[in-house]
Amino acid sequence: MVLFNFVGASPFDSFQVADIGDINFNFCNLQKACEDIRNQYRKLISNACIPLTLGGDHTISYPILQAMKVSESMNSPSVSVG
């Protein structure tokens, strides 16, 4: 893959990278939205994926970190938090 950038970086040649798109969650119920985000990130992490999250409301950060912390306590091989 040819990327047109100033630093010459090509992450797709160096890493296995995938854009999984948006995380689906309930916009009308904050508690349910956080639960949905946590569950979807736990699923990603349980498959040995290291998530890189870009964009989104500040609300998404906490459930993502919670999912990563739970994963760390379950001895996930590729994720470390804190």
KOLMI-140313 format. One record per residue (C-alpha): residue in three letters; x, y negated, z. Coordinates in steps of 0.001 Angstrom, whole numbers, plus 500000, padded with zeros to 6 digits. Example, Ala and Ser with C-alpha at 12.3 -4.5 7.8 and 13.67 -1.06 7.14 Angstrom:
ala512300504500507800/ser513670501060507140/
***
This chain:
met500000500000500000/val501363496594499062/leu500694493793501490/phe501225490173500636/asn502610488584503771/phe505595486509504771/val507269489024507096/gly507074492034504808/ala505286494138507426/ser503339497099506172/pro501750498845509172/phe499939501361506988/asp503328502702505848/ser504717502906509394/phe501720504035511432/gln498474505883511108/val496132502912511224/ala492392502856510700/asp489750500174510837/ile486775501840512492/gly484581498799512061/asp482342497281514679/ile481365498955517927/asn477602499365518078/phe475944498130521237/asn472702496704522568/phe472831492894522300/cys469746492462524476/asn470928494333527562/leu474359493384528926/gln474611496365531277/lys473753498809528466/ala476103496972526081/cys479032497443528481/glu478129501113528901/asp477986501577525113/ile481364499882524632/arg482971501987527407/asn481592505221525976/gln482708504497522420/tyr486219503538523547/arg486450506632525770/lys485625508718522715/leu488346506990520683/ile490922507365523437/ser490021511010524058/asn490990511660520425/ala494507510315521098/cys493773506965519431/ile495270503796520828/pro492722501051520210/leu493713497610519028/thr490725495320519358/leu490515492042517497/gly487768489496517859/gly484516489774519700/asp483020488072522701/his485020487945525942/thr482473490315527480/ile483906493295525572/ser487323493157527278/tyr486297494543530667/pro484502497718529475/ile487411498417527095/leu489897498172529960/gln487623500342532114/ala487586503020529407/met491363502883529132/lys491810503126532907/val489513506165533147/ser491458507744530307/glu494753507096532097/ser493449508752535253/met492510511780533144/asn496151512015531951/ser495602510886528387/pro498977511369526677/ser499064508182524613/val497471505461526719/ser498896503550529620/val497235500663531394/gly498737498473534053/
***
